[in-house]
Structure formats: structure tokens, C-alpha cells
Amino acid sequence: MAQGRTNAAIAGRLVVTERAIAKHTANIFAKLGLEVSDDDNRRVLAVLAYLDHGR
């Protein structure tokens, strides 16, 4: 996700289904408290949270 890959691309690299990736990303969004929004991109916000956590 941090490399800008789609769910399909991530699934292909990990040799799992897109549905598995969607489920895991939904869990990540939930743990980070990132709800669906027309104004925000949850994928970008999740990556930013990951990068901020590493500091």
C-alpha cells in the first residue's frame, strides 16, 4: 500500500485473493479509526500513520 499499489497488485505479489487484501485493509482502517469519507483517502492516511509511527 505504501508503494502505491492497488489491491490487485498487492494480491498478485502476495499470491492471495483481492478479497483477502480488501479484508486486511479494512481491518487496518478500522484499527486506525479511518472511516469512509468523501473528503479523505484512507489508503494515504493509513500510510502516513505508518510512517509517523516509525519516528
N, CA and C atoms as a LAMMPS dump frame, in Angstrom:
ITEM: TIMESTEP
0
ITEM: NUMBER OF ATOMS
165
ITEM: BOX BOUNDS ff ff ff
-5.0000000000000000e+02 5.0000000000000000e+02
-5.0000000000000000e+02 5.0000000000000000e+02
-5.0000000000000000e+02 5.0000000000000000e+02
ITEM: ATOMS id mol type element x y z
1 1 1 N 0.827 -1.18 0
2 1 2 C 0 0 0
3 1 3 C 0.877 1.252 0
4 2 1 N 1.94 1.221 0.791
5 2 2 C 2.839 2.376 0.882
6 2 3 C 3.588 2.605 -0.422
7 3 1 N 3.626 1.614 -1.273
8 3 2 C 4.282 1.757 -2.573
9 3 3 C 3.301 2.193 -3.657
10 4 1 N 2.06 2.498 -3.257
11 4 2 C 1.058 2.973 -4.199
12 4 3 C 0.389 1.878 -5.008
13 5 1 N 0.492 0.648 -4.571
14 5 2 C -0.076 -0.475 -5.315
15 5 3 C -1.575 -0.627 -5.05
16 6 1 N -2.281 -1.13 -6.043
17 6 2 C -3.703 -1.428 -5.909
18 6 3 C -3.875 -2.733 -5.141
19 7 1 N -5.1 -2.997 -4.736
20 7 2 C -5.368 -4.273 -4.07
21 7 3 C -5.009 -5.441 -4.985
22 8 1 N -5.311 -5.301 -6.278
23 8 2 C -4.997 -6.377 -7.232
24 8 3 C -3.495 -6.612 -7.31
25 9 1 N -2.722 -5.536 -7.336
26 9 2 C -1.27 -5.676 -7.416
27 9 3 C -0.699 -6.283 -6.144
28 10 1 N -1.218 -5.872 -5.008
29 10 2 C -0.76 -6.429 -3.729
30 10 3 C -1.096 -7.915 -3.673
31 11 1 N -2.314 -8.257 -4.067
32 11 2 C -2.741 -9.662 -4.062
33 11 3 C -1.85 -10.502 -4.967
34 12 1 N -1.519 -9.979 -6.118
35 12 2 C -0.648 -10.703 -7.038
36 12 3 C 0.732 -10.939 -6.464
37 13 1 N 1.279 -9.936 -5.809
38 13 2 C 2.627 -10.081 -5.232
39 13 3 C 2.646 -11.039 -4.054
40 14 1 N 1.542 -11.068 -3.287
41 14 2 C 1.483 -11.934 -2.107
42 14 3 C 0.847 -13.292 -2.403
43 15 1 N 0.379 -13.456 -3.611
44 15 2 C -0.289 -14.683 -4.063
45 15 3 C -1.469 -15.016 -3.152
46 16 1 N -2.333 -14.037 -2.975
47 16 2 C -3.59 -14.206 -2.249
48 16 3 C -4.683 -13.546 -3.082
49 17 1 N -5.925 -13.669 -2.64
50 17 2 C -7.025 -13.076 -3.391
51 17 3 C -7.154 -11.58 -3.089
52 18 1 N -7.775 -10.87 -4.025
53 18 2 C -8.058 -9.458 -3.788
54 18 3 C -8.985 -9.288 -2.592
55 19 1 N -9.873 -10.249 -2.422
56 19 2 C -10.798 -10.196 -1.289
57 19 3 C -10.034 -10.241 0.037
58 20 1 N -8.982 -11.049 0.105
59 20 2 C -8.16 -11.118 1.319
60 20 3 C -7.496 -9.778 1.591
61 21 1 N -6.994 -9.14 0.54
62 21 2 C -6.366 -7.83 0.704
63 21 3 C -7.394 -6.809 1.17
64 22 1 N -8.57 -6.824 0.57
65 22 2 C -9.629 -5.886 0.957
66 22 3 C -10.003 -6.075 2.428
67 23 1 N -10.064 -7.32 2.87
68 23 2 C -10.396 -7.604 4.263
69 23 3 C -9.317 -7.078 5.203
70 24 1 N -8.08 -7.3 4.855
71 24 2 C -6.982 -6.84 5.705
72 24 3 C -6.885 -5.318 5.727
73 25 1 N -7.068 -4.674 4.58
74 25 2 C -7.01 -3.216 4.573
75 25 3 C -8.173 -2.626 5.358
76 26 1 N -9.347 -3.249 5.281
77 26 2 C -10.491 -2.787 6.074
78 26 3 C -10.176 -2.886 7.564
79 27 1 N -9.503 -3.96 7.967
80 27 2 C -9.101 -4.112 9.371
81 27 3 C -8.096 -3.044 9.78
82 28 1 N -7.166 -2.727 8.893
83 28 2 C -6.181 -1.675 9.168
84 28 3 C -6.896 -0.346 9.344
85 29 1 N -7.815 -0.023 8.421
86 29 2 C -8.55 1.233 8.508
87 29 3 C -9.332 1.313 9.819
88 30 1 N -9.955 0.215 10.212
89 30 2 C -10.737 0.192 11.451
90 30 3 C -9.837 0.419 12.667
91 31 1 N -8.697 -0.25 12.71
92 31 2 C -7.778 -0.091 13.845
93 31 3 C -7.24 1.325 13.954
94 32 1 N -7.109 1.992 12.809
95 32 2 C -6.617 3.364 12.797
96 32 3 C -7.751 4.384 12.965
97 33 1 N -8.982 3.906 13.014
98 33 2 C -10.125 4.803 13.155
99 33 3 C -10.397 5.614 11.904
100 34 1 N -10.069 5.074 10.754
101 34 2 C -10.261 5.771 9.482
102 34 3 C -11.573 5.327 8.846
103 35 1 N -12.595 6.147 9.005
104 35 2 C -13.905 5.815 8.458
105 35 3 C -14.023 6.312 7.024
106 36 1 N -14.968 5.739 6.287
107 36 2 C -15.202 6.125 4.902
108 36 3 C -15.557 7.605 4.858
109 37 1 N -14.932 8.318 3.927
110 37 2 C -15.147 9.756 3.806
111 37 3 C -14.982 10.177 2.356
112 38 1 N -15.826 11.1 1.923
113 38 2 C -15.683 11.644 0.57
114 38 3 C -14.498 12.604 0.485
115 39 1 N -14.062 13.109 1.63
116 39 2 C -13.01 14.124 1.67
117 39 3 C -11.607 13.568 1.88
118 40 1 N -11.489 12.325 2.348
119 40 2 C -10.181 11.77 2.701
120 40 3 C -9.894 10.477 1.948
121 41 1 N -8.627 10.218 1.695
122 41 2 C -8.192 8.968 1.097
123 41 3 C -7.61 8.115 2.224
124 42 1 N -8.349 7.089 2.617
125 42 2 C -7.928 6.268 3.76
126 42 3 C -6.61 5.551 3.51
127 43 1 N -6.323 5.175 2.278
128 43 2 C -5.053 4.497 1.979
129 43 3 C -3.886 5.424 2.274
130 44 1 N -3.996 6.669 1.844
131 44 2 C -2.932 7.634 2.098
132 44 3 C -2.814 7.911 3.594
133 45 1 N -3.938 8.083 4.264
134 45 2 C -3.915 8.349 5.705
135 45 3 C -3.312 7.176 6.476
136 46 1 N -3.584 5.95 6.045
137 46 2 C -3.01 4.777 6.708
138 46 3 C -1.497 4.747 6.532
139 47 1 N -1.03 5.058 5.335
140 47 2 C 0.417 5.083 5.085
141 47 3 C 1.072 6.181 5.916
142 48 1 N 0.454 7.35 5.977
143 48 2 C 1.002 8.44 6.78
144 48 3 C 1.07 8.045 8.254
145 49 1 N 0.046 7.35 8.748
146 49 2 C 0.052 6.893 10.146
147 49 3 C 1.199 5.896 10.358
148 50 1 N 1.413 5.01 9.396
149 50 2 C 2.505 4.036 9.478
150 50 3 C 3.856 4.753 9.535
151 51 1 N 4.033 5.715 8.635
152 51 2 C 5.299 6.448 8.597
153 51 3 C 5.521 7.262 9.858
154 52 1 N 4.462 7.844 10.392
155 52 2 C 4.561 8.649 11.614
156 52 3 C 4.882 7.767 12.819
157 53 1 N 4.371 6.55 12.811
158 53 2 C 4.602 5.615 13.918
159 53 3 C 6.081 5.209 14.006
160 54 1 N 6.774 5.22 12.878
161 54 2 C 8.165 4.814 12.821
162 54 3 C 9.14 5.838 13.37
163 55 1 N 8.654 7.029 13.653
164 55 2 C 9.539 8.094 14.156
165 55 3 C 9.858 7.944 15.598
